[in-house]
């Protein structure tokens, strides 16, 4: 499942800190959520076995 931060959050960060930082924050959030999803799938598989 893909996830990105809400547009209004991105725009707020961009207004306060600039486009470069807003993009990095968005990428970091997306990466973190992907890692959590991966770990959750691994844990679910372990529990099934």
mmJSON file of the N, C-alpha and C atoms, coordinates in Angstrom:
{"data_MODEL":{"atom_site":{
"group_PDB":["ATOM","ATOM","ATOM","ATOM","ATOM","ATOM","ATOM","ATOM","ATOM","ATOM","ATOM","ATOM","ATOM","ATOM","ATOM","ATOM","ATOM","ATOM","ATOM","ATOM","ATOM","ATOM","ATOM","ATOM","ATOM","ATOM","ATOM","ATOM","ATOM","ATOM","ATOM","ATOM","ATOM","ATOM","ATOM","ATOM","ATOM","ATOM","ATOM","ATOM","ATOM","ATOM","ATOM","ATOM","ATOM","ATOM","ATOM","ATOM","ATOM","ATOM","ATOM","ATOM","ATOM","ATOM","ATOM","ATOM","ATOM","ATOM","ATOM","ATOM","ATOM","ATOM","ATOM","ATOM","ATOM","ATOM","ATOM","ATOM","ATOM","ATOM","ATOM","ATOM","ATOM","ATOM","ATOM","ATOM","ATOM","ATOM","ATOM","ATOM","ATOM","ATOM","ATOM","ATOM","ATOM","ATOM","ATOM","ATOM","ATOM","ATOM","ATOM","ATOM","ATOM","ATOM","ATOM","ATOM","ATOM","ATOM","ATOM","ATOM","ATOM","ATOM","ATOM","ATOM","ATOM","ATOM","ATOM","ATOM","ATOM","ATOM","ATOM","ATOM","ATOM","ATOM","ATOM","ATOM","ATOM","ATOM","ATOM","ATOM","ATOM","ATOM","ATOM","ATOM","ATOM","ATOM","ATOM","ATOM","ATOM","ATOM","ATOM","ATOM","ATOM","ATOM","ATOM","ATOM","ATOM","ATOM","ATOM","ATOM","ATOM","ATOM","ATOM","ATOM","ATOM","ATOM","ATOM"],
"id":[1,2,3,4,5,6,7,8,9,10,11,12,13,14,15,16,17,18,19,20,21,22,23,24,25,26,27,28,29,30,31,32,33,34,35,36,37,38,39,40,41,42,43,44,45,46,47,48,49,50,51,52,53,54,55,56,57,58,59,60,61,62,63,64,65,66,67,68,69,70,71,72,73,74,75,76,77,78,79,80,81,82,83,84,85,86,87,88,89,90,91,92,93,94,95,96,97,98,99,100,101,102,103,104,105,106,107,108,109,110,111,112,113,114,115,116,117,118,119,120,121,122,123,124,125,126,127,128,129,130,131,132,133,134,135,136,137,138,139,140,141,142,143,144,145,146,147],
"type_symbol":["N","C","C","N","C","C","N","C","C","N","C","C","N","C","C","N","C","C","N","C","C","N","C","C","N","C","C","N","C","C","N","C","C","N","C","C","N","C","C","N","C","C","N","C","C","N","C","C","N","C","C","N","C","C","N","C","C","N","C","C","N","C","C","N","C","C","N","C","C","N","C","C","N","C","C","N","C","C","N","C","C","N","C","C","N","C","C","N","C","C","N","C","C","N","C","C","N","C","C","N","C","C","N","C","C","N","C","C","N","C","C","N","C","C","N","C","C","N","C","C","N","C","C","N","C","C","N","C","C","N","C","C","N","C","C","N","C","C","N","C","C","N","C","C","N","C","C"],
"label_atom_id":["N","CA","C","N","CA","C","N","CA","C","N","CA","C","N","CA","C","N","CA","C","N","CA","C","N","CA","C","N","CA","C","N","CA","C","N","CA","C","N","CA","C","N","CA","C","N","CA","C","N","CA","C","N","CA","C","N","CA","C","N","CA","C","N","CA","C","N","CA","C","N","CA","C","N","CA","C","N","CA","C","N","CA","C","N","CA","C","N","CA","C","N","CA","C","N","CA","C","N","CA","C","N","CA","C","N","CA","C","N","CA","C","N","CA","C","N","CA","C","N","CA","C","N","CA","C","N","CA","C","N","CA","C","N","CA","C","N","CA","C","N","CA","C","N","CA","C","N","CA","C","N","CA","C","N","CA","C","N","CA","C","N","CA","C","N","CA","C","N","CA","C"],
"label_alt_id":[null,null,null,null,null,null,null,null,null,null,null,null,null,null,null,null,null,null,null,null,null,null,null,null,null,null,null,null,null,null,null,null,null,null,null,null,null,null,null,null,null,null,null,null,null,null,null,null,null,null,null,null,null,null,null,null,null,null,null,null,null,null,null,null,null,null,null,null,null,null,null,null,null,null,null,null,null,null,null,null,null,null,null,null,null,null,null,null,null,null,null,null,null,null,null,null,null,null,null,null,null,null,null,null,null,null,null,null,null,null,null,null,null,null,null,null,null,null,null,null,null,null,null,null,null,null,null,null,null,null,null,null,null,null,null,null,null,null,null,null,null,null,null,null,null,null,null],
"label_comp_id":["UNK","UNK","UNK","UNK","UNK","UNK","UNK","UNK","UNK","UNK","UNK","UNK","UNK","UNK","UNK","UNK","UNK","UNK","UNK","UNK","UNK","UNK","UNK","UNK","UNK","UNK","UNK","UNK","UNK","UNK","UNK","UNK","UNK","UNK","UNK","UNK","UNK","UNK","UNK","UNK","UNK","UNK","UNK","UNK","UNK","UNK","UNK","UNK","UNK","UNK","UNK","UNK","UNK","UNK","UNK","UNK","UNK","UNK","UNK","UNK","UNK","UNK","UNK","UNK","UNK","UNK","UNK","UNK","UNK","UNK","UNK","UNK","UNK","UNK","UNK","UNK","UNK","UNK","UNK","UNK","UNK","UNK","UNK","UNK","UNK","UNK","UNK","UNK","UNK","UNK","UNK","UNK","UNK","UNK","UNK","UNK","UNK","UNK","UNK","UNK","UNK","UNK","UNK","UNK","UNK","UNK","UNK","UNK","UNK","UNK","UNK","UNK","UNK","UNK","UNK","UNK","UNK","UNK","UNK","UNK","UNK","UNK","UNK","UNK","UNK","UNK","UNK","UNK","UNK","UNK","UNK","UNK","UNK","UNK","UNK","UNK","UNK","UNK","UNK","UNK","UNK","UNK","UNK","UNK","UNK","UNK","UNK"],
"label_asym_id":["A","A","A","A","A","A","A","A","A","A","A","A","A","A","A","A","A","A","A","A","A","A","A","A","A","A","A","A","A","A","A","A","A","A","A","A","A","A","A","A","A","A","A","A","A","A","A","A","A","A","A","A","A","A","A","A","A","A","A","A","A","A","A","A","A","A","A","A","A","A","A","A","A","A","A","A","A","A","A","A","A","A","A","A","A","A","A","A","A","A","A","A","A","A","A","A","A","A","A","A","A","A","A","A","A","A","A","A","A","A","A","A","A","A","A","A","A","A","A","A","A","A","A","A","A","A","A","A","A","A","A","A","A","A","A","A","A","A","A","A","A","A","A","A","A","A","A"],
"label_entity_id":["1","1","1","1","1","1","1","1","1","1","1","1","1","1","1","1","1","1","1","1","1","1","1","1","1","1","1","1","1","1","1","1","1","1","1","1","1","1","1","1","1","1","1","1","1","1","1","1","1","1","1","1","1","1","1","1","1","1","1","1","1","1","1","1","1","1","1","1","1","1","1","1","1","1","1","1","1","1","1","1","1","1","1","1","1","1","1","1","1","1","1","1","1","1","1","1","1","1","1","1","1","1","1","1","1","1","1","1","1","1","1","1","1","1","1","1","1","1","1","1","1","1","1","1","1","1","1","1","1","1","1","1","1","1","1","1","1","1","1","1","1","1","1","1","1","1","1"],
"label_seq_id":[1,1,1,2,2,2,3,3,3,4,4,4,5,5,5,6,6,6,7,7,7,8,8,8,9,9,9,10,10,10,11,11,11,12,12,12,13,13,13,14,14,14,15,15,15,16,16,16,17,17,17,18,18,18,19,19,19,20,20,20,21,21,21,22,22,22,23,23,23,24,24,24,25,25,25,26,26,26,27,27,27,28,28,28,29,29,29,30,30,30,31,31,31,32,32,32,33,33,33,34,34,34,35,35,35,36,36,36,37,37,37,38,38,38,39,39,39,40,40,40,41,41,41,42,42,42,43,43,43,44,44,44,45,45,45,46,46,46,47,47,47,48,48,48,49,49,49],
"pdbx_PDB_ins_code":[null,null,null,null,null,null,null,null,null,null,null,null,null,null,null,null,null,null,null,null,null,null,null,null,null,null,null,null,null,null,null,null,null,null,null,null,null,null,null,null,null,null,null,null,null,null,null,null,null,null,null,null,null,null,null,null,null,null,null,null,null,null,null,null,null,null,null,null,null,null,null,null,null,null,null,null,null,null,null,null,null,null,null,null,null,null,null,null,null,null,null,null,null,null,null,null,null,null,null,null,null,null,null,null,null,null,null,null,null,null,null,null,null,null,null,null,null,null,null,null,null,null,null,null,null,null,null,null,null,null,null,null,null,null,null,null,null,null,null,null,null,null,null,null,null,null,null],
"Cartn_x":[0.849,0.0,0.894,0.651,1.438,0.835,1.702,1.258,2.092,1.451,2.167,1.527,2.271,1.704,0.617,-0.359,-1.421,-0.857,-1.482,-1.018,-0.897,-1.862,-1.796,-0.591,-0.215,0.983,2.23,2.288,3.433,3.554,2.44,2.459,2.895,2.466,2.869,4.378,4.927,6.37,7.109,6.59,7.229,7.236,6.132,6.058,7.053,7.169,8.014,9.502,9.831,11.221,11.758,10.906,11.35,11.023,11.058,10.667,11.602,12.897,13.87,13.616,13.447,13.202,11.841,10.836,9.508,9.557,10.312,10.446,11.165,12.227,12.959,12.081,11.286,10.383,9.375,8.785,7.803,8.43,9.625,10.313,10.625,11.034,11.364,10.124,9.023,7.766,7.338,7.376,6.987,7.879,9.174,10.108,9.845,9.611,9.33,8.081,7.053,5.797,5.979,6.744,7.019,7.757,8.715,9.45,8.537,7.632,6.697,5.766,5.295,4.425,5.162,6.414,7.218,7.413,7.717,7.91,6.6,5.489,4.193,3.876,4.203,3.972,4.844,6.102,7.01,6.497,6.049,5.524,4.267,3.399,2.187,2.54,3.534,3.977,4.543,5.334,5.898,4.805,3.787,2.705,1.886,1.739,0.991,1.715,3.041,3.835,3.975],
"Cartn_y":[-1.178,0.0,1.24,2.083,3.321,4.368,5.172,6.223,7.464,8.594,9.861,10.793,11.801,12.732,13.561,14.007,14.826,16.1,16.533,17.69,18.934,19.156,20.356,20.323,19.144,19.026,19.326,18.776,19.024,20.515,21.142,22.564,23.412,23.048,23.776,23.69,22.479,22.294,23.074,23.024,23.727,25.239,25.776,27.215,27.623,26.814,27.154,26.903,25.816,25.393,25.242,25.346,25.235,23.894,23.901,22.715,21.528,21.8,20.714,19.933,20.635,19.958,19.259,19.897,19.277,17.963,17.94,16.716,15.636,16.014,15.05,14.488,15.347,14.886,13.892,14.22,13.33,11.97,11.981,10.729,9.922,10.595,9.92,9.278,9.997,9.461,8.243,8.345,7.227,6.007,6.232,5.139,4.477,5.292,4.756,3.904,4.347,3.586,2.288,2.329,1.097,0.088,0.562,-0.34,-0.94,-0.12,-0.636,-1.679,-1.443,-2.404,-3.713,-3.605,-4.8,-5.606,-4.924,-5.605,-6.23,-5.552,-6.096,-7.374,-7.383,-8.589,-9.737,-9.424,-10.459,-11.032,-10.167,-10.61,-11.468,-11.063,-11.838,-13.234,-13.287,-14.579,-15.459,-14.865,-15.626,-16.157,-15.361,-15.791,-16.896,-16.884,-17.933,-19.257,-19.189,-20.422,-20.856],
"Cartn_z":[0.0,0.0,0.0,-0.93,-1.013,-0.08,0.467,1.371,1.129,1.187,1.139,2.154,2.558,3.529,2.851,3.605,3.019,2.388,1.324,0.565,1.436,2.316,3.154,4.099,4.564,5.408,4.595,3.393,2.524,2.218,1.881,1.549,2.743,3.93,5.135,5.333,5.214,5.369,4.284,3.074,1.967,2.198,2.702,2.984,4.077,5.103,6.249,5.992,5.276,5.186,3.765,2.775,1.385,0.769,-0.553,-1.315,-1.076,-0.996,-0.834,0.454,1.56,2.83,2.83,2.263,2.208,1.439,0.354,-0.431,0.364,1.071,1.894,3.014,3.643,4.706,4.137,2.999,2.383,2.053,1.49,1.155,2.407,3.461,4.714,5.336,5.334,5.877,5.067,3.745,2.896,3.138,3.246,3.492,4.841,5.849,7.182,7.206,6.526,6.495,5.721,4.635,3.89,4.762,5.549,6.439,7.501,8.053,9.063,8.457,7.234,6.568,6.315,5.905,5.655,6.934,8.023,9.303,9.79,9.551,9.96,9.18,7.88,7.073,7.563,7.867,8.373,9.697,10.573,11.863,11.675,10.768,10.504,9.978,9.119,8.575,9.687,10.575,11.693,12.604,12.846,13.738,13.115,11.779,11.09,11.183,11.134,11.178,12.598],
"occupancy":[1.0,1.0,1.0,1.0,1.0,1.0,1.0,1.0,1.0,1.0,1.0,1.0,1.0,1.0,1.0,1.0,1.0,1.0,1.0,1.0,1.0,1.0,1.0,1.0,1.0,1.0,1.0,1.0,1.0,1.0,1.0,1.0,1.0,1.0,1.0,1.0,1.0,1.0,1.0,1.0,1.0,1.0,1.0,1.0,1.0,1.0,1.0,1.0,1.0,1.0,1.0,1.0,1.0,1.0,1.0,1.0,1.0,1.0,1.0,1.0,1.0,1.0,1.0,1.0,1.0,1.0,1.0,1.0,1.0,1.0,1.0,1.0,1.0,1.0,1.0,1.0,1.0,1.0,1.0,1.0,1.0,1.0,1.0,1.0,1.0,1.0,1.0,1.0,1.0,1.0,1.0,1.0,1.0,1.0,1.0,1.0,1.0,1.0,1.0,1.0,1.0,1.0,1.0,1.0,1.0,1.0,1.0,1.0,1.0,1.0,1.0,1.0,1.0,1.0,1.0,1.0,1.0,1.0,1.0,1.0,1.0,1.0,1.0,1.0,1.0,1.0,1.0,1.0,1.0,1.0,1.0,1.0,1.0,1.0,1.0,1.0,1.0,1.0,1.0,1.0,1.0,1.0,1.0,1.0,1.0,1.0,1.0],
"B_iso_or_equiv":[0.0,0.0,0.0,0.0,0.0,0.0,0.0,0.0,0.0,0.0,0.0,0.0,0.0,0.0,0.0,0.0,0.0,0.0,0.0,0.0,0.0,0.0,0.0,0.0,0.0,0.0,0.0,0.0,0.0,0.0,0.0,0.0,0.0,0.0,0.0,0.0,0.0,0.0,0.0,0.0,0.0,0.0,0.0,0.0,0.0,0.0,0.0,0.0,0.0,0.0,0.0,0.0,0.0,0.0,0.0,0.0,0.0,0.0,0.0,0.0,0.0,0.0,0.0,0.0,0.0,0.0,0.0,0.0,0.0,0.0,0.0,0.0,0.0,0.0,0.0,0.0,0.0,0.0,0.0,0.0,0.0,0.0,0.0,0.0,0.0,0.0,0.0,0.0,0.0,0.0,0.0,0.0,0.0,0.0,0.0,0.0,0.0,0.0,0.0,0.0,0.0,0.0,0.0,0.0,0.0,0.0,0.0,0.0,0.0,0.0,0.0,0.0,0.0,0.0,0.0,0.0,0.0,0.0,0.0,0.0,0.0,0.0,0.0,0.0,0.0,0.0,0.0,0.0,0.0,0.0,0.0,0.0,0.0,0.0,0.0,0.0,0.0,0.0,0.0,0.0,0.0,0.0,0.0,0.0,0.0,0.0,0.0],
"pdbx_formal_charge":[null,null,null,null,null,null,null,null,null,null,null,null,null,null,null,null,null,null,null,null,null,null,null,null,null,null,null,null,null,null,null,null,null,null,null,null,null,null,null,null,null,null,null,null,null,null,null,null,null,null,null,null,null,null,null,null,null,null,null,null,null,null,null,null,null,null,null,null,null,null,null,null,null,null,null,null,null,null,null,null,null,null,null,null,null,null,null,null,null,null,null,null,null,null,null,null,null,null,null,null,null,null,null,null,null,null,null,null,null,null,null,null,null,null,null,null,null,null,null,null,null,null,null,null,null,null,null,null,null,null,null,null,null,null,null,null,null,null,null,null,null,null,null,null,null,null,null],
"auth_seq_id":[1,1,1,2,2,2,3,3,3,4,4,4,5,5,5,6,6,6,7,7,7,8,8,8,9,9,9,10,10,10,11,11,11,12,12,12,13,13,13,14,14,14,15,15,15,16,16,16,17,17,17,18,18,18,19,19,19,20,20,20,21,21,21,22,22,22,23,23,23,24,24,24,25,25,25,26,26,26,27,27,27,28,28,28,29,29,29,30,30,30,31,31,31,32,32,32,33,33,33,34,34,34,35,35,35,36,36,36,37,37,37,38,38,38,39,39,39,40,40,40,41,41,41,42,42,42,43,43,43,44,44,44,45,45,45,46,46,46,47,47,47,48,48,48,49,49,49],
"auth_comp_id":["UNK","UNK","UNK","UNK","UNK","UNK","UNK","UNK","UNK","UNK","UNK","UNK","UNK","UNK","UNK","UNK","UNK","UNK","UNK","UNK","UNK","UNK","UNK","UNK","UNK","UNK","UNK","UNK","UNK","UNK","UNK","UNK","UNK","UNK","UNK","UNK","UNK","UNK","UNK","UNK","UNK","UNK","UNK","UNK","UNK","UNK","UNK","UNK","UNK","UNK","UNK","UNK","UNK","UNK","UNK","UNK","UNK","UNK","UNK","UNK","UNK","UNK","UNK","UNK","UNK","UNK","UNK","UNK","UNK","UNK","UNK","UNK","UNK","UNK","UNK","UNK","UNK","UNK","UNK","UNK","UNK","UNK","UNK","UNK","UNK","UNK","UNK","UNK","UNK","UNK","UNK","UNK","UNK","UNK","UNK","UNK","UNK","UNK","UNK","UNK","UNK","UNK","UNK","UNK","UNK","UNK","UNK","UNK","UNK","UNK","UNK","UNK","UNK","UNK","UNK","UNK","UNK","UNK","UNK","UNK","UNK","UNK","UNK","UNK","UNK","UNK","UNK","UNK","UNK","UNK","UNK","UNK","UNK","UNK","UNK","UNK","UNK","UNK","UNK","UNK","UNK","UNK","UNK","UNK","UNK","UNK","UNK"],
"auth_asym_id":["A","A","A","A","A","A","A","A","A","A","A","A","A","A","A","A","A","A","A","A","A","A","A","A","A","A","A","A","A","A","A","A","A","A","A","A","A","A","A","A","A","A","A","A","A","A","A","A","A","A","A","A","A","A","A","A","A","A","A","A","A","A","A","A","A","A","A","A","A","A","A","A","A","A","A","A","A","A","A","A","A","A","A","A","A","A","A","A","A","A","A","A","A","A","A","A","A","A","A","A","A","A","A","A","A","A","A","A","A","A","A","A","A","A","A","A","A","A","A","A","A","A","A","A","A","A","A","A","A","A","A","A","A","A","A","A","A","A","A","A","A","A","A","A","A","A","A"],
"auth_atom_id":["N","CA","C","N","CA","C","N","CA","C","N","CA","C","N","CA","C","N","CA","C","N","CA","C","N","CA","C","N","CA","C","N","CA","C","N","CA","C","N","CA","C","N","CA","C","N","CA","C","N","CA","C","N","CA","C","N","CA","C","N","CA","C","N","CA","C","N","CA","C","N","CA","C","N","CA","C","N","CA","C","N","CA","C","N","CA","C","N","CA","C","N","CA","C","N","CA","C","N","CA","C","N","CA","C","N","CA","C","N","CA","C","N","CA","C","N","CA","C","N","CA","C","N","CA","C","N","CA","C","N","CA","C","N","CA","C","N","CA","C","N","CA","C","N","CA","C","N","CA","C","N","CA","C","N","CA","C","N","CA","C","N","CA","C","N","CA","C","N","CA","C"],
"pdbx_PDB_model_num":[1,1,1,1,1,1,1,1,1,1,1,1,1,1,1,1,1,1,1,1,1,1,1,1,1,1,1,1,1,1,1,1,1,1,1,1,1,1,1,1,1,1,1,1,1,1,1,1,1,1,1,1,1,1,1,1,1,1,1,1,1,1,1,1,1,1,1,1,1,1,1,1,1,1,1,1,1,1,1,1,1,1,1,1,1,1,1,1,1,1,1,1,1,1,1,1,1,1,1,1,1,1,1,1,1,1,1,1,1,1,1,1,1,1,1,1,1,1,1,1,1,1,1,1,1,1,1,1,1,1,1,1,1,1,1,1,1,1,1,1,1,1,1,1,1,1,1]
}}}
